[in-house]
Amino acid sequence: MMICPITGGRLDAGGVSTLNRLLAALVLVLYWIYMGFFISANQTHKLIVFLMDLPWSNMLAHLWDLGKRVMGKLVNPGMYEVLEYESILELIDEKGKHARFHKRQKVRYLQDNIIAYQDQAWGDGEILLDYRCSPGMAVDCYRPGLKTFILISLREVKHEGDIDEFNIEWGIRDGFLRSEELWETEINHPTNHLEMKLVFPKTRTPRRVSVLEGNRRRSTLLDSDAQRELPDGRWQVSWEIKRPRLHEHYIIKWYW
């Protein structure tokens, strides 16, 4: 993944001065509490007047801004967030020898100077056949383990707040030959909406379909409401979820 390091902000001279005054005020308060039994009422009154004259709203605003910047350093939100994710796995023949996968991913960038996007895939059989993506161009592909990573050059520089909608598809050969099969989607970025669709050939419809949440070890059986017949006689199974859990594995499992 080619990304620019997170750029942090800095406090201006006014912010530093305000924070220094806040720290000085806190020191005086602590000193006042410590010496409370030894100072006169007049000195106490002067200290209270001094504290009341401080620009507390400005100091707290600067403190809040500093806290957000520190948390931004500690909790990296990643390169982008996913606004919409829709995937379709199309089983072309009844033997499961040929399939086609398509996904549409609408993302909003959370950093500046983004020049590349990383895709990934894994599965049985031959995958990533006739790989296509838009926007961008696949410029590299590597497999350090079970997963294959594809590096997509965006051909332009993206900045925080920019939105892209990726349409990616590839073919699969000999990937779904068993009577019990599954298709997995892993949530690697904050995601607002996830929808998964599975299309079966009209000559071999599913007998049972369920959705598994890998980390939570929870299974949900999909009923007839999740299935519909397409105009060409094929059957489509759909499942969706709002704000899926980060780092969760959502698996569609079927018997056919």
Summary of the structure (lengths in Angstrom):
residues: 256
radius of gyration: 27.9
end to end distance: 37.7
largest distance: 94.3
contacts: 687
relative contact order: 0.14
helix: 22%
strand: 44%
